[in-house]
Amino acid sequence: MSTTVDAIRAAVNVKAHGPCPMCAQDVWVGGDRLSEVTAAGEPSIQALPFVCTNCGFVRLHAIQPLETIDD
């Protein structure tokens, strides 16, 4: 895992930690592999996926905004 991904994953864990919108549990895993998200006619977005360990809900966090978070 790259240093940038490590820093962004840490920012997500600190700034965007919260309960799952489906089951309300607060235990997430993942965020160790970048994914490309695309929509028809739009540029792709790099994102980090996180998965709820209780119900499997997947949340994606776009990389670009997270790279600018100040601690």
Secondary structure in CASP SS format (residue, H / E / C, confidence):
PFRMAT SS
TARGET T0000
AUTHOR 0000-0000-0000
METHOD secondary structure of the structure
MODEL  1
M C 1.00
S C 1.00
T H 1.00
T H 1.00
V H 1.00
D H 1.00
A H 1.00
I H 1.00
R H 1.00
A H 1.00
A H 1.00
V H 1.00
N H 1.00
V H 1.00
K H 1.00
A C 1.00
H C 1.00
G C 1.00
P C 1.00
C C 1.00
P C 1.00
M C 1.00
C C 1.00
A C 1.00
Q C 1.00
D C 1.00
V C 1.00
W E 1.00
V E 1.00
G E 1.00
G C 1.00
D C 1.00
R C 1.00
L C 1.00
S E 1.00
E E 1.00
V E 1.00
T C 1.00
A C 1.00
A C 1.00
G C 1.00
E C 1.00
P C 1.00
S C 1.00
I E 1.00
Q E 1.00
A E 1.00
L E 1.00
P E 1.00
F E 1.00
V E 1.00
C E 1.00
T C 1.00
N C 1.00
C C 1.00
G C 1.00
F C 1.00
V E 1.00
R E 1.00
L E 1.00
H E 1.00
A E 1.00
I H 1.00
Q H 1.00
P H 1.00
L H 1.00
E C 1.00
T C 1.00
I C 1.00
D C 1.00
D C 1.00
END
